[in-house]
Amino acid sequence: MLGTRIKELRKEFGLSQVELATRMEVTKQTISNWENENIQPSIDMLVGLANVFNVTTDYLLGLDDVPRLSIEGLPLSFAAHLAQIIEDFRQLE
């Protein structure tokens, strides 16, 4: 599940394995190994992936099927704007 989520999110963000590796300060091979579930990322790397993709670690691990958008550290006025943008997208569907 974790490898699938990493790969799906990487593609949704339009990142190559090399680009994600650069952001995570690991090798392309490491990203490939995570995606193919040959190895598991450390806890620190899992948290880093969650930050890069702006999702929870629970989502990455398959414990939650709803990706969450973290607005931690943003002023409340920004949160209100983001909520409106999300609602606008929902109305487009």
A tleap script that builds the chain and sets N, CA, C and O, in Angstrom:
source leaprc.protein.ff14SB
mol = sequence {
  NMET LEU GLY THR ARG ILE LYS GLU LEU ARG
  LYS GLU PHE GLY LEU SER GLN VAL GLU LEU
  ALA THR ARG MET GLU VAL THR LYS GLN THR
  ILE SER ASN TRP GLU ASN GLU ASN ILE GLN
  PRO SER ILE ASP MET LEU VAL GLY LEU ALA
  ASN VAL PHE ASN VAL THR THR ASP TYR LEU
  LEU GLY LEU ASP ASP VAL PRO ARG LEU SER
  ILE GLU GLY LEU PRO LEU SER PHE ALA ALA
  HIE LEU ALA GLN ILE ILE GLU ASP PHE ARG
  GLN LEU CGLU
}
set mol.1.N position { 0.822 -1.201 0.000 }
set mol.1.CA position { 0.000 0.000 0.000 }
set mol.1.C position { 0.865 1.263 0.000 }
set mol.1.O position { 0.608 2.191 -0.767 }
set mol.2.N position { 1.880 1.300 0.853 }
set mol.2.CA position { 2.730 2.486 0.953 }
set mol.2.C position { 3.404 2.792 -0.378 }
set mol.2.O position { 3.402 3.938 -0.829 }
set mol.3.N position { 3.977 1.782 -1.002 }
set mol.3.CA position { 4.648 1.997 -2.279 }
set mol.3.C position { 3.704 2.526 -3.341 }
set mol.3.O position { 4.069 3.407 -4.120 }
set mol.4.N position { 2.499 1.995 -3.374 }
set mol.4.CA position { 1.488 2.443 -4.333 }
set mol.4.C position { 1.122 3.895 -4.085 }
set mol.4.O position { 1.009 4.684 -5.023 }
set mol.5.N position { 0.937 4.245 -2.819 }
set mol.5.CA position { 0.573 5.635 -2.485 }
set mol.5.C position { 1.694 6.601 -2.868 }
set mol.5.O position { 1.434 7.675 -3.410 }
set mol.6.N position { 2.933 6.220 -2.587 }
set mol.6.CA position { 4.056 7.091 -2.943 }
set mol.6.C position { 4.074 7.320 -4.454 }
set mol.6.O position { 4.210 8.452 -4.916 }
set mol.7.N position { 3.936 6.243 -5.214 }
set mol.7.CA position { 3.973 6.354 -6.673 }
set mol.7.C position { 2.813 7.190 -7.197 }
set mol.7.O position { 3.008 8.044 -8.061 }
set mol.8.N position { 1.602 6.953 -6.683 }
set mol.8.CA position { 0.432 7.715 -7.123 }
set mol.8.C position { 0.606 9.203 -6.836 }
set mol.8.O position { 0.353 10.044 -7.699 }
set mol.9.N position { 1.037 9.518 -5.624 }
set mol.9.CA position { 1.212 10.919 -5.259 }
set mol.9.C position { 2.323 11.568 -6.069 }
set mol.9.O position { 2.193 12.710 -6.510 }
set mol.10.N position { 3.407 10.844 -6.263 }
set mol.10.CA position { 4.519 11.390 -7.056 }
set mol.10.C position { 4.031 11.770 -8.446 }
set mol.10.O position { 4.356 12.843 -8.954 }
set mol.11.N position { 3.248 10.885 -9.059 }
set mol.11.CA position { 2.739 11.153 -10.402 }
set mol.11.C position { 1.728 12.291 -10.395 }
set mol.11.O position { 1.729 13.125 -11.301 }
set mol.12.N position { 0.854 12.336 -9.368 }
set mol.12.CA position { -0.117 13.425 -9.278 }
set mol.12.C position { 0.575 14.777 -9.146 }
set mol.12.O position { 0.083 15.784 -9.655 }
set mol.13.N position { 1.701 14.795 -8.471 }
set mol.13.CA position { 2.451 16.037 -8.300 }
set mol.13.C position { 3.354 16.323 -9.496 }
set mol.13.O position { 4.042 17.344 -9.532 }
set mol.14.N position { 3.349 15.411 -10.479 }
set mol.14.CA position { 4.146 15.612 -11.685 }
set mol.14.C position { 5.640 15.505 -11.443 }
set mol.14.O position { 6.431 16.165 -12.117 }
set mol.15.N position { 6.027 14.680 -10.490 }
set mol.15.CA position { 7.439 14.526 -10.157 }
set mol.15.C position { 7.985 13.225 -10.724 }
set mol.15.O position { 7.307 12.197 -10.704 }
set mol.16.N position { 9.190 13.271 -11.220 }
set mol.16.CA position { 9.893 12.047 -11.601 }
set mol.16.C position { 10.493 11.452 -10.329 }
set mol.16.O position { 10.519 12.103 -9.284 }
set mol.17.N position { 10.967 10.231 -10.424 }
set mol.17.CA position { 11.642 9.625 -9.278 }
set mol.17.C position { 12.888 10.432 -8.907 }
set mol.17.O position { 13.213 10.577 -7.728 }
set mol.18.N position { 13.570 10.944 -9.904 }
set mol.18.CA position { 14.772 11.753 -9.651 }
set mol.18.C position { 14.407 13.036 -8.905 }
set mol.18.O position { 15.097 13.425 -7.963 }
set mol.19.N position { 13.329 13.690 -9.324 }
set mol.19.CA position { 12.917 14.933 -8.664 }
set mol.19.C position { 12.498 14.688 -7.213 }
set mol.19.O position { 12.856 15.455 -6.319 }
set mol.20.N position { 11.738 13.611 -6.986 }
set mol.20.CA position { 11.358 13.292 -5.613 }
set mol.20.C position { 12.584 12.925 -4.794 }
set mol.20.O position { 12.694 13.315 -3.631 }
set mol.21.N position { 13.495 12.188 -5.382 }
set mol.21.CA position { 14.728 11.817 -4.685 }
set mol.21.C position { 15.507 13.058 -4.264 }
set mol.21.O position { 16.044 13.116 -3.158 }
set mol.22.N position { 15.565 14.039 -5.139 }
set mol.22.CA position { 16.268 15.284 -4.818 }
set mol.22.C position { 15.606 15.980 -3.636 }
set mol.22.O position { 16.285 16.433 -2.715 }
set mol.23.N position { 14.283 16.065 -3.664 }
set mol.23.CA position { 13.558 16.704 -2.548 }
set mol.23.C position { 13.761 15.962 -1.235 }
set mol.23.O position { 13.850 16.576 -0.172 }
set mol.24.N position { 13.834 14.636 -1.316 }
set mol.24.CA position { 13.969 13.818 -0.114 }
set mol.24.C position { 15.428 13.599 0.285 }
set mol.24.O position { 15.712 13.030 1.338 }
set mol.25.N position { 16.345 14.053 -0.560 }
set mol.25.CA position { 17.781 13.892 -0.330 }
set mol.25.C position { 18.168 12.414 -0.219 }
set mol.25.O position { 18.918 12.001 0.666 }
set mol.26.N position { 17.622 11.643 -1.158 }
set mol.26.CA position { 17.962 10.221 -1.295 }
set mol.26.C position { 18.249 9.966 -2.773 }
set mol.26.O position { 18.190 10.887 -3.587 }
set mol.27.N position { 18.559 8.721 -3.118 }
set mol.27.CA position { 18.815 8.395 -4.514 }
set mol.27.C position { 17.531 8.003 -5.229 }
set mol.27.O position { 16.529 7.671 -4.596 }
set mol.28.N position { 17.576 8.046 -6.556 }
set mol.28.CA position { 16.458 7.581 -7.367 }
set mol.28.C position { 16.159 6.126 -7.055 }
set mol.28.O position { 14.996 5.724 -7.012 }
set mol.29.N position { 17.205 5.333 -6.836 }
set mol.29.CA position { 17.037 3.916 -6.515 }
set mol.29.C position { 16.241 3.731 -5.224 }
set mol.29.O position { 15.446 2.798 -5.107 }
set mol.30.N position { 16.457 4.614 -4.265 }
set mol.30.CA position { 15.705 4.533 -3.013 }
set mol.30.C position { 14.223 4.740 -3.275 }
set mol.30.O position { 13.389 4.001 -2.753 }
set mol.31.N position { 13.890 5.747 -4.088 }
set mol.31.CA position { 12.489 6.006 -4.428 }
set mol.31.C position { 11.902 4.788 -5.137 }
set mol.31.O position { 10.793 4.357 -4.822 }
set mol.32.N position { 12.638 4.241 -6.084 }
set mol.32.CA position { 12.190 3.059 -6.794 }
set mol.32.C position { 11.942 1.896 -5.833 }
set mol.32.O position { 10.936 1.196 -5.946 }
set mol.33.N position { 12.851 1.695 -4.899 }
set mol.33.CA position { 12.698 0.627 -3.916 }
set mol.33.C position { 11.482 0.841 -3.026 }
set mol.33.O position { 10.782 -0.116 -2.693 }
set mol.34.N position { 11.221 2.089 -2.636 }
set mol.34.CA position { 10.022 2.374 -1.844 }
set mol.34.C position { 8.768 2.048 -2.651 }
set mol.34.O position { 7.852 1.389 -2.159 }
set mol.35.N position { 8.740 2.520 -3.895 }
set mol.35.CA position { 7.560 2.321 -4.728 }
set mol.35.C position { 7.310 0.847 -5.033 }
set mol.35.O position { 6.159 0.421 -5.130 }
set mol.36.N position { 8.366 0.077 -5.183 }
set mol.36.CA position { 8.229 -1.351 -5.458 }
set mol.36.C position { 8.142 -2.191 -4.186 }
set mol.36.O position { 8.066 -3.418 -4.235 }
set mol.37.N position { 8.155 -1.500 -3.050 }
set mol.37.CA position { 8.051 -2.125 -1.729 }
set mol.37.C position { 9.156 -3.135 -1.463 }
set mol.37.O position { 8.952 -4.138 -0.779 }
set mol.38.N position { 10.335 -2.850 -2.019 }
set mol.38.CA position { 11.518 -3.654 -1.711 }
set mol.38.C position { 12.072 -3.281 -0.339 }
set mol.38.O position { 12.584 -4.126 0.394 }
set mol.39.N position { 11.956 -1.989 -0.010 }
set mol.39.CA position { 12.350 -1.495 1.311 }
set mol.39.C position { 11.296 -0.490 1.753 }
set mol.39.O position { 10.537 0.032 0.937 }
set mol.40.N position { 11.258 -0.227 3.050 }
set mol.40.CA position { 10.327 0.751 3.612 }
set mol.40.C position { 11.105 1.991 4.040 }
set mol.40.O position { 12.227 1.881 4.533 }
set mol.41.N position { 10.513 3.169 3.854 }
set mol.41.CA position { 11.196 4.381 4.336 }
set mol.41.C position { 11.238 4.403 5.860 }
set mol.41.O position { 10.368 3.849 6.530 }
set mol.42.N position { 12.258 5.047 6.384 }
set mol.42.CA position { 12.345 5.234 7.833 }
set mol.42.C position { 11.198 6.139 8.278 }
set mol.42.O position { 10.511 6.741 7.452 }
set mol.43.N position { 11.005 6.224 9.569 }
set mol.43.CA position { 9.959 7.106 10.093 }
set mol.43.C position { 10.222 8.542 9.673 }
set mol.43.O position { 9.296 9.253 9.282 }
set mol.44.N position { 11.468 8.974 9.748 }
set mol.44.CA position { 11.811 10.336 9.328 }
set mol.44.C position { 11.484 10.563 7.855 }
set mol.44.O position { 10.968 11.617 7.484 }
set mol.45.N position { 11.786 9.574 7.021 }
set mol.45.CA position { 11.496 9.690 5.594 }
set mol.45.C position { 9.985 9.668 5.334 }
set mol.45.O position { 9.498 10.368 4.446 }
set mol.46.N position { 9.248 8.869 6.106 }
set mol.46.CA position { 7.791 8.815 5.982 }
set mol.46.C position { 7.186 10.178 6.289 }
set mol.46.O position { 6.303 10.653 5.573 }
set mol.47.N position { 7.664 10.795 7.348 }
set mol.47.CA position { 7.196 12.141 7.701 }
set mol.47.C position { 7.581 13.124 6.603 }
set mol.47.O position { 6.786 13.994 6.246 }
set mol.48.N position { 8.787 12.996 6.065 }
set mol.48.CA position { 9.221 13.862 4.970 }
set mol.48.C position { 8.340 13.710 3.741 }
set mol.48.O position { 7.990 14.701 3.099 }
set mol.49.N position { 7.978 12.474 3.409 }
set mol.49.CA position { 7.084 12.238 2.269 }
set mol.49.C position { 5.722 12.883 2.511 }
set mol.49.O position { 5.150 13.502 1.613 }
set mol.50.N position { 5.210 12.732 3.733 }
set mol.50.CA position { 3.929 13.341 4.069 }
set mol.50.C position { 3.994 14.858 3.891 }
set mol.50.O position { 3.038 15.472 3.417 }
set mol.51.N position { 5.109 15.453 4.265 }
set mol.51.CA position { 5.276 16.900 4.108 }
set mol.51.C position { 5.382 17.304 2.644 }
set mol.51.O position { 4.787 18.300 2.233 }
set mol.52.N position { 6.128 16.546 1.860 }
set mol.52.CA position { 6.277 16.858 0.439 }
set mol.52.C position { 4.917 16.806 -0.261 }
set mol.52.O position { 4.590 17.678 -1.067 }
set mol.53.N position { 4.135 15.778 0.056 }
set mol.53.CA position { 2.852 15.589 -0.618 }
set mol.53.C position { 1.684 16.223 0.118 }
set mol.53.O position { 0.548 16.172 -0.352 }
set mol.54.N position { 1.959 16.824 1.276 }
set mol.54.CA position { 0.940 17.510 2.062 }
set mol.54.C position { -0.228 16.581 2.405 }
set mol.54.O position { -1.394 16.951 2.271 }
set mol.55.N position { 0.109 15.373 2.849 }
set mol.55.CA position { -0.879 14.402 3.300 }
set mol.55.C position { -0.441 13.894 4.678 }
set mol.55.O position { 0.650 14.208 5.154 }
set mol.56.N position { -1.309 13.110 5.299 }
set mol.56.CA position { -0.940 12.541 6.595 }
set mol.56.C position { -0.143 11.255 6.394 }
set mol.56.O position { -0.200 10.625 5.338 }
set mol.57.N position { 0.589 10.890 7.419 }
set mol.57.CA position { 1.287 9.608 7.372 }
set mol.57.C position { 0.272 8.467 7.347 }
set mol.57.O position { 0.528 7.426 6.742 }
set mol.58.N position { -0.872 8.652 7.996 }
set mol.58.CA position { -1.923 7.629 7.948 }
set mol.58.C position { -2.375 7.383 6.518 }
set mol.58.O position { -2.615 6.240 6.128 }
set mol.59.N position { -2.490 8.447 5.739 }
set mol.59.CA position { -2.879 8.279 4.335 }
set mol.59.C position { -1.812 7.488 3.580 }
set mol.59.O position { -2.132 6.571 2.824 }
set mol.60.N position { -0.557 7.843 3.788 }
set mol.60.CA position { 0.524 7.123 3.112 }
set mol.60.C position { 0.524 5.641 3.475 }
set mol.60.O position { 0.779 4.788 2.624 }
set mol.61.N position { 0.240 5.343 4.725 }
set mol.61.CA position { 0.281 3.965 5.203 }
set mol.61.C position { -0.990 3.175 4.882 }
set mol.61.O position { -1.059 1.973 5.136 }
set mol.62.N position { -1.992 3.854 4.324 }
set mol.62.CA position { -3.237 3.168 3.986 }
set mol.62.C position { -4.179 3.023 5.160 }
set mol.62.O position { -5.140 2.257 5.085 }
set mol.63.N position { -3.928 3.744 6.248 }
set mol.63.CA position { -4.813 3.699 7.409 }
set mol.63.C position { -5.983 4.669 7.263 }
set mol.63.O position { -6.963 4.584 8.003 }
set mol.64.N position { -5.879 5.571 6.327 }
set mol.64.CA position { -6.912 6.554 6.040 }
set mol.64.C position { -6.994 6.687 4.531 }
set mol.64.O position { -5.973 6.864 3.866 }
set mol.65.N position { -8.183 6.604 3.990 }
set mol.65.CA position { -8.335 6.681 2.535 }
set mol.65.C position { -8.620 8.088 2.026 }
set mol.65.O position { -8.769 8.300 0.823 }
set mol.66.N position { -8.696 9.039 2.937 }
set mol.66.CA position { -8.974 10.414 2.533 }
set mol.66.C position { -7.717 11.246 2.739 }
set mol.66.O position { -7.295 11.463 3.874 }
set mol.67.N position { -7.113 11.717 1.641 }
set mol.67.CA position { -5.936 12.577 1.827 }
set mol.67.C position { -6.354 13.884 2.492 }
set mol.67.O position { -7.372 14.472 2.125 }
set mol.68.N position { -5.602 14.320 3.430 }
set mol.68.CA position { -5.893 15.558 4.164 }
set mol.68.C position { -4.934 16.647 3.721 }
set mol.68.O position { -3.764 16.389 3.438 }
set mol.69.N position { -5.437 17.845 3.666 }
set mol.69.CA position { -4.617 18.997 3.325 }
set mol.69.C position { -4.252 19.708 4.622 }
set mol.69.O position { -5.131 20.192 5.336 }
set mol.70.N position { -2.989 19.771 4.923 }
set mol.70.CA position { -2.545 20.433 6.142 }
set mol.70.C position { -2.426 21.934 5.913 }
set mol.70.O position { -1.776 22.385 4.970 }
set mol.71.N position { -3.064 22.692 6.791 }
set mol.71.CA position { -2.962 24.156 6.708 }
set mol.71.C position { -2.224 24.700 7.931 }
set mol.71.O position { -2.291 25.889 8.244 }
set mol.72.N position { -1.528 23.806 8.605 }
set mol.72.CA position { -0.789 24.186 9.798 }
set mol.72.C position { 0.184 25.311 9.492 }
set mol.72.O position { 0.930 25.264 8.514 }
set mol.73.N position { 0.161 26.318 10.345 }
set mol.73.CA position { 1.081 27.436 10.200 }
set mol.73.C position { 0.585 28.552 9.298 }
set mol.73.O position { 1.229 29.595 9.189 }
set mol.74.N position { -0.568 28.340 8.642 }
set mol.74.CA position { -1.122 29.383 7.779 }
set mol.74.C position { -2.088 30.258 8.577 }
set mol.74.O position { -2.772 29.765 9.475 }
set mol.75.N position { -2.149 31.548 8.257 }
set mol.75.CA position { -3.137 32.402 8.920 }
set mol.75.C position { -4.555 31.926 8.596 }
set mol.75.O position { -4.785 31.345 7.535 }
set mol.76.N position { -5.492 32.163 9.490 }
set mol.76.CA position { -6.876 31.732 9.286 }
set mol.76.C position { -7.484 32.312 8.015 }
set mol.76.O position { -8.331 31.677 7.387 }
set mol.77.N position { -7.060 33.507 7.635 }
set mol.77.CA position { -7.600 34.097 6.400 }
set mol.77.C position { -7.207 33.263 5.188 }
set mol.77.O position { -7.988 33.143 4.244 }
set mol.78.N position { -6.012 32.687 5.201 }
set mol.78.CA position { -5.586 31.815 4.106 }
set mol.78.C position { -6.438 30.546 4.082 }
set mol.78.O position { -6.826 30.066 3.017 }
set mol.79.N position { -6.723 30.010 5.273 }
set mol.79.CA position { -7.551 28.806 5.364 }
set mol.79.C position { -8.921 29.062 4.763 }
set mol.79.O position { -9.466 28.196 4.080 }
set mol.80.N position { -9.480 30.225 5.003 }
set mol.80.CA position { -10.792 30.565 4.441 }
set mol.80.C position { -10.726 30.627 2.923 }
set mol.80.O position { -11.636 30.155 2.242 }
set mol.81.N position { -9.666 31.201 2.392 }
set mol.81.CA position { -9.502 31.266 0.933 }
set mol.81.C position { -9.362 29.859 0.343 }
set mol.81.O position { -9.957 29.551 -0.689 }
set mol.82.N position { -8.580 29.021 0.997 }
set mol.82.CA position { -8.407 27.648 0.517 }
set mol.82.C position { -9.724 26.884 0.560 }
set mol.82.O position { -10.023 26.113 -0.352 }
set mol.83.N position { -10.508 27.091 1.603 }
set mol.83.CA position { -11.810 26.430 1.700 }
set mol.83.C position { -12.708 26.854 0.545 }
set mol.83.O position { -13.440 26.032 -0.007 }
set mol.84.N position { -12.656 28.122 0.179 }
set mol.84.CA position { -13.473 28.601 -0.940 }
set mol.84.C position { -13.004 28.008 -2.269 }
set mol.84.O position { -13.824 27.640 -3.110 }
set mol.85.N position { -11.713 27.917 -2.454 }
set mol.85.CA position { -11.170 27.305 -3.678 }
set mol.85.C position { -11.609 25.853 -3.778 }
set mol.85.O position { -12.012 25.394 -4.847 }
set mol.86.N position { -11.533 25.130 -2.666 }
set mol.86.CA position { -11.961 23.731 -2.663 }
set mol.86.C position { -13.432 23.630 -3.019 }
set mol.86.O position { -13.816 22.766 -3.806 }
set mol.87.N position { -14.256 24.487 -2.460 }
set mol.87.CA position { -15.685 24.466 -2.766 }
set mol.87.C position { -15.926 24.779 -4.238 }
set mol.87.O position { -16.794 24.166 -4.860 }
set mol.88.N position { -15.184 25.710 -4.800 }
set mol.88.CA position { -15.319 26.044 -6.223 }
set mol.88.C position { -14.998 24.817 -7.081 }
set mol.88.O position { -15.692 24.552 -8.063 }
set mol.89.N position { -13.953 24.068 -6.719 }
set mol.89.CA position { -13.601 22.858 -7.471 }
set mol.89.C position { -14.691 21.809 -7.356 }
set mol.89.O position { -15.001 21.126 -8.332 }
set mol.90.N position { -15.271 21.674 -6.183 }
set mol.90.CA position { -16.352 20.692 -6.001 }
set mol.90.C position { -17.540 21.011 -6.907 }
set mol.90.O position { -18.190 20.102 -7.423 }
set mol.91.N position { -17.818 22.274 -7.099 }
set mol.91.CA position { -18.947 22.670 -7.932 }
set mol.91.C position { -18.677 22.414 -9.411 }
set mol.91.O position { -19.614 22.302 -10.201 }
set mol.92.N position { -17.396 22.322 -9.792 }
set mol.92.CA position { -17.051 22.026 -11.189 }
set mol.92.C position { -17.316 20.584 -11.560 }
set mol.92.O position { -17.504 20.267 -12.735 }
set mol.93.N position { -17.332 19.707 -10.572 }
set mol.93.CA position { -17.496 18.267 -10.846 }
set mol.93.C position { -18.852 17.945 -11.306 }
set mol.93.O position { -19.151 16.782 -11.578 }
savepdb mol mol.pdb
quit
